[in-house]
Amino acid sequence: MKRKMGKNEFERIKDIIAPILSNGDSRTRGKVGEYLSGIEFLKNKWEVYEPIQDAYVDFILKSGNKFRIIQVKTSKLDVDKKFKVNHDPKDILHDPRHFFVWFFFDQFQKDGKFIVTTPKEFCDYLMSGRRHGVIVDTWRKDQSREEIKLIDIESEKGEFRDNVNNWSILSKENENVSLVGIQEKEEKWKDDKKFLKQWKKNKKILKEKLADKNLQEDHVEIIDGKTRVRKRINGIKIKNEVLKNKMSLTRKKSMKYLQKGTIYGFYKYQGMNIFENIEKPSQFLKLKIECKKCNELWEADEKECYECKIWRPPVVVCKACKKINKEEAQECWSCKQRISKICIGCNKGIESKNTVPLTYCIMCGSRNNKFNISKVVLSELITPKS
């Protein structure tokens, strides 16, 4: 693939930006990296959409009927000649329109580079022989950042040498990538038949233990207030409660309120994010991550047990009496003993190291997802469809 070189936006304004990147906190550096990336996208003739509220997808790019979904990470070079990027396992989505852009800043040379890459290239690098197995294992459990060596960017044989400032990579869809090979350590969960058998067993456990009759009333409200999953598993219709707080006519006239408040809440409740064209503020897109098999919403922000693969609801189970308690409970409401928290499925102790991002569709057990991108018209923003 031909490399597209030349001055990037950082080089044009580096005297202004460099001190911020050197001295700012990680959040500030991240915002600068997103700003610089957005300008590069515009220079490369893309329509650029950004989320109206924070989302883990940073940009949607559009050119005719072509879309690209972008996640941007920013890092500065450390004394060990390494950059660090924080891609969680849930960031490895399977749609071939999904790309990563890294802005790497060399604070010693006052140099900035964009690395345009794909989830598959990132996974291949993570799993390559030069990476220690322990690092990969902690990444699976969402407990580490990944190190990209400077030599892998600058040397002739570097794995990302051809990705530097190479915006032409975005012109073609990338290879589809599966979570199964990199996310699963246990061989049994790499087998689809064994996994689906466990998924069916887990779904039966959840339907039984999280049924209304087996929960205290305030537990039902707490679970359903934090997540849609219990209702979805039990086939309970999800109503758009957020619409109960309807806007007044005067508030309807305020586009700022419209974008930042009610509309964001409405779509977020349905698992979508709204993106606005940065050059044409009246143009919006909505993005939803779906299961590739059943087209149902993919619960990207949920967690599962690393041992038994069951969805982890926002409650805890008392080891002594097996009753369900509030997530923050210290003493069991039933047996009054101090709670030792266990998994709702396999009864093993709950610790951060054995709770990982969800890797499958809650509704059918498929392990492949996709993006659903569509336009939002202004009338729909004012009166969203149920």
C-alpha positions in Angstrom: 0.0 0.0 0.0 1.4 3.4 -1.0 2.3 5.6 1.9 0.8 9.1 2.1 3.4 11.3 3.7 3.7 15.1 4.0 3.0 17.6 6.8 0.3 16.7 9.2 -1.6 19.2 11.3 0.6 18.8 14.3 3.7 19.9 12.4 1.8 23.1 11.3 1.0 24.2 14.9 3.4 22.2 17.0 4.8 25.3 18.8 1.4 25.8 20.3 0.4 22.2 20.8 3.8 20.7 22.0 3.7 22.3 25.5 0.2 21.0 26.1 1.1 17.5 25.1 4.2 17.5 27.2 2.6 18.9 30.4 -1.1 18.2 30.1 -2.9 15.3 31.8 -4.0 12.2 29.8 -7.5 13.6 29.2 -6.2 16.8 27.8 -3.7 15.0 25.6 -6.6 12.8 24.4 -8.7 15.8 23.4 -5.7 17.3 21.5 -5.2 14.0 19.7 -8.8 13.9 18.7 -8.8 17.5 17.5 -5.7 16.9 15.3 -7.1 13.7 13.9 -10.4 15.4 13.0 -8.5 18.0 11.0 -6.6 15.2 9.1 -9.9 13.5 8.3 -11.3 16.7 6.8 -8.1 17.3 4.8 -8.6 13.8 3.4 -12.1 14.7 2.1 -14.1 12.8 4.7 -17.3 14.2 6.3 -16.6 14.1 10.0 -19.1 13.3 12.7 -18.4 13.5 16.4 -20.5 12.3 19.4 -22.8 14.9 21.0 -21.9 13.2 24.3 -18.8 11.2 25.2 -18.8 7.8 23.6 -16.0 5.2 23.2 -16.3 5.7 19.4 -14.6 9.0 18.7 -15.6 9.7 15.1 -17.8 8.5 12.3 -16.4 9.3 8.8 -18.6 9.5 5.8 -17.8 9.7 2.0 -20.9 9.0 -0.2 -22.2 5.7 1.0 -18.9 4.7 2.7 -18.6 4.9 6.5 -15.6 4.4 8.8 -15.8 4.2 12.6 -12.7 5.6 14.4 -11.3 5.2 17.8 -8.4 7.7 18.6 -5.7 7.1 21.2 -3.0 9.6 22.2 0.3 8.8 23.9 3.6 10.5 24.5 7.0 8.6 24.3 8.3 7.4 27.6 11.9 7.1 28.7 11.9 3.4 27.6 11.2 4.4 24.0 7.6 3.1 24.1 4.1 4.5 23.6 1.2 3.2 25.6 -2.3 2.8 24.2 -5.3 1.7 26.3 -7.5 -0.4 24.0 -9.9 -2.5 26.1 -11.0 -5.9 24.9 -14.5 -4.4 24.2 -12.7 -2.1 21.6 -12.0 -5.1 19.4 -15.2 -4.9 17.4 -15.7 -7.0 14.3 -17.1 -4.7 11.7 -14.6 -4.3 8.7 -15.3 -0.5 8.8 -13.7 -0.2 12.2 -10.3 1.5 12.5 -7.8 2.8 15.1 -5.9 6.1 14.8 -3.0 6.6 17.3 -1.4 10.0 17.7 2.1 9.5 19.1 4.0 12.4 20.4 7.8 12.3 20.9 8.3 14.9 23.7 12.0 14.7 23.3 12.2 15.4 19.6 8.9 17.5 19.6 7.7 15.2 16.8 4.1 13.9 16.2 3.0 11.0 14.1 -0.4 9.4 13.3 -0.6 5.7 13.1 -3.6 4.4 11.1 -4.3 0.8 11.9 -6.9 -1.9 12.3 -8.2 -4.0 15.2 -6.7 -7.1 13.5 -3.2 -5.5 13.2 -3.4 -4.5 16.8 -4.4 -8.1 17.9 -1.7 -9.6 15.8 0.9 -7.3 17.4 -0.5 -8.1 20.9 -0.3 -11.9 20.3 3.1 -11.9 18.5 6.1 -13.7 19.9 7.7 -10.5 21.2 4.8 -10.0 23.7 5.0 -11.8 27.0 2.1 -14.1 27.7 1.4 -12.5 31.1 0.8 -9.2 29.4 -1.7 -10.7 27.0 -3.5 -12.4 29.9 -3.8 -9.2 31.9 -5.1 -7.4 28.8 -7.8 -10.1 28.4 -8.9 -9.1 31.9 -8.9 -5.4 31.1 -6.1 -4.7 33.5 -3.2 -3.3 31.4 -2.2 -0.8 28.8 -0.4 -2.0 25.6 3.1 -0.9 24.8 4.0 0.0 21.2 7.8 0.2 20.7 9.3 3.2 18.9 11.4 0.8 16.9 8.2 -0.8 15.5 7.2 2.5 14.0 10.6 3.9 12.8 12.7 0.9 11.7 12.5 -0.4 8.2 11.1 -3.7 9.4 8.8 -2.2 12.0 5.4 -3.6 12.2 3.7 -0.2 12.0 6.3 1.5 9.7 3.9 1.6 6.7 1.0 2.9 8.9 2.7 6.2 9.7 0.5 9.1 8.4 -0.9 6.6 5.9 -4.5 7.8 5.6 -5.1 5.7 2.5 -5.5 2.7 4.8 -9.0 4.1 5.5 -10.0 3.8 1.8 -10.6 0.0 2.0 -12.5 -2.1 4.6 -10.2 -4.1 6.8 -10.2 -7.8 7.6 -12.9 -8.9 9.9 -11.5 -9.9 13.3 -13.0 -12.3 15.9 -12.7 -12.0 19.7 -12.5 -15.7 20.2 -8.8 -16.3 19.5 -7.5 -13.4 21.5 -10.1 -12.9 24.2 -10.4 -16.6 25.4 -7.6 -18.2 27.3 -9.5 -21.4 28.0 -9.5 -23.7 25.0 -13.0 -25.0 25.9 -14.5 -21.5 25.3 -12.9 -21.3 21.8 -15.1 -24.2 20.8 -18.5 -22.8 19.6 -20.5 -25.9 20.5 -19.2 -25.9 24.1 -19.7 -22.2 24.4 -23.3 -22.2 23.2 -24.1 -25.0 25.6 -22.7 -22.9 28.4 -24.6 -19.8 27.2 -27.9 -21.7 27.2 -27.2 -22.9 30.8 -26.3 -19.4 31.9 -29.3 -17.8 30.4 -31.6 -20.3 32.2 -29.8 -19.5 35.5 -30.2 -15.8 35.0 -33.9 -16.0 34.1 -34.6 -18.0 37.2 -32.4 -16.1 39.7 -33.3 -12.6 38.4 -37.0 -13.2 38.0 -39.2 -10.7 39.9 -40.4 -13.3 42.4 -36.8 -14.1 43.5 -35.8 -10.5 44.0 -36.7 -7.8 46.6 -38.6 -5.0 45.1 -35.9 -2.4 45.5 -33.4 -4.9 43.9 -35.6 -5.0 40.8 -35.6 -1.2 40.5 -31.8 -1.1 41.0 -31.0 -3.7 38.4 -33.4 -2.3 35.8 -32.2 1.3 36.5 -28.6 0.4 35.7 -29.0 -2.0 32.8 -31.5 -3.3 30.1 -30.2 -6.9 30.2 -32.4 -8.4 32.9 -35.5 -7.3 31.0 -34.1 -8.5 27.7 -33.3 -11.9 29.1 -36.8 -12.3 30.6 -38.6 -11.0 27.5 -39.9 -7.9 29.3 -40.8 -5.1 27.0 -38.4 -2.1 27.3 -40.4 1.1 27.4 -38.8 4.4 26.7 -39.1 5.7 30.3 -36.9 8.7 29.4 -39.7 10.2 27.4 -41.8 10.6 30.5 -39.9 13.8 31.1 -41.0 15.6 28.0 -39.5 18.9 27.0 -41.6 22.1 27.2 -42.2 24.0 24.0 -39.6 26.5 24.9 -37.0 23.8 25.5 -37.8 22.3 22.1 -36.6 25.5 20.5 -33.2 25.1 22.1 -31.0 22.9 19.9 -28.3 22.9 22.6 -30.6 21.4 25.1 -32.1 19.1 22.4 -28.7 17.7 21.5 -27.1 17.4 25.0 -30.1 16.4 27.0 -33.3 14.6 26.1 -32.2 13.2 22.7 -28.9 11.8 24.1 -30.8 10.2 26.9 -33.5 8.7 24.6 -31.0 7.1 22.2 -28.6 6.0 24.9 -31.4 4.1 26.6 -31.8 2.2 23.3 -28.1 1.5 23.1 -27.3 4.1 20.5 -25.1 7.2 20.2 -25.8 10.3 18.2 -23.1 11.9 16.1 -23.2 15.5 14.7 -21.5 16.7 11.5 -18.8 19.1 12.7 -19.1 21.3 9.5 -22.9 21.0 9.2 -24.5 21.0 12.6 -28.0 20.1 11.3 -26.8 16.7 10.1 -26.8 13.8 12.5 -26.1 10.0 12.4 -27.0 7.4 15.0 -24.7 4.4 15.7 -25.7 1.1 17.2 -23.6 -2.0 17.8 -25.6 -5.1 16.9 -25.2 -8.9 16.9 -24.3 -10.0 13.4 -26.5 -13.1 13.7 -29.8 -11.9 15.3 -29.5 -8.1 14.8 -30.2 -7.5 18.5 -28.4 -4.8 20.5 -24.9 -5.8 21.5 -24.3 -4.9 25.2 -20.7 -3.6 24.8 -20.6 -2.0 28.2 -21.6 -5.1 30.2 -19.3 -7.6 32.0 -19.1 -11.4 32.2 -17.5 -13.9 34.6 -14.1 -15.0 33.2 -14.6 -18.5 34.6 -18.2 -19.5 33.5 -19.0 -16.8 30.9 -22.2 -15.7 32.6 -23.3 -12.0 32.4 -22.6 -10.2 35.6 -25.6 -8.2 36.8 -25.2 -5.2 39.1 -25.9 -7.2 42.2 -23.8 -9.6 44.4 -24.6 -13.0 45.8 -24.0 -13.9 49.5 -21.7 -16.9 49.8 -23.3 -18.0 53.0 -27.0 -18.1 52.0 -26.9 -17.6 48.2 -29.3 -14.6 48.4 -29.0 -11.7 46.0 -27.9 -8.4 47.5 -27.3 -4.8 46.4 -23.9 -4.4 44.7 -22.6 -2.1 47.4 -23.9 -4.2 50.3 -21.5 -5.2 53.1 -24.0 -7.2 55.1 -26.5 -9.7 53.7 -30.1 -8.6 54.1 -31.2 -12.2 54.7 -28.6 -14.0 56.9 -27.1 -10.7 58.3 -23.6 -12.1 57.8 -20.8 -10.0 56.3 -21.0 -10.7 52.5 -18.3 -12.7 50.7 -19.2 -12.1 47.1 -19.6 -14.9 44.7 -20.5 -15.3 41.0 -24.2 -15.8 40.3 -23.4 -18.6 37.9 -20.3 -20.6 39.1 -20.2 -19.5 42.8 -16.6 -18.6 42.6 -15.4 -15.5 44.4 -15.8 -12.2 42.5 -12.6 -10.2 42.1 -11.7 -7.6 39.4 -9.4 -10.2 37.8 -12.2 -12.6 36.9 -14.7 -10.1 35.6 -14.1 -9.1 31.9 -16.0 -7.2 29.2 -18.8 -9.2 27.6 -17.7 -11.2 24.5 -21.1 -12.5 23.2 -24.6 -11.5 22.3 -26.9 -11.8 25.3 -29.8 -12.9 23.2 -28.4 -15.6 20.9 -24.8 -16.3 22.1 -23.2 -15.3 18.8 -19.7 -13.9 19.1 -19.7 -11.5 16.1 -21.0 -8.0 16.0 -21.5 -5.2 13.5 -22.3 -1.5 13.3 -25.7 -0.1 12.3 -25.3 3.5 11.0 -28.2 5.5 9.8 -29.2 9.2 9.4 -31.3 11.0 11.9 -33.7 13.7 10.6 -34.4 16.8 12.5 -38.1 15.9 13.1 -37.0 12.6 14.7 -34.7 14.5 17.0 -37.6 16.7 18.2 -40.0 13.7 18.5 -38.0 10.5 18.6 -39.6 7.3 17.4 -40.4 4.7 20.1 
